[in-house]
Amino acid sequence: RTPKRLNVCTSCIKAGKVAR
């Protein structure tokens, strides 16, 4: 059970913490 918010956060961190 992983919320999409966490998924986006992981991608965001890889992109440079853009999604906060």
N, C-alpha and C positions, 0 to 999 in steps of 0.2 A: 504493500500500500504506500505508494510515494506520490504525494501531491504534485501537480504539474509546477507549482510555484518552486518547489525544491529543484525540480528538473531544470527549470529556467535559471535558477540561482547557480546551479552547477555550470551551465553553459555560460552564464553571465560572468562567473569567476574566471572561466577559461578565456572569455573575450576581454576581461579586464574589469570585472566587477562593474558592469554597466547597469544591471538591473538592481543595483543596490546590494 
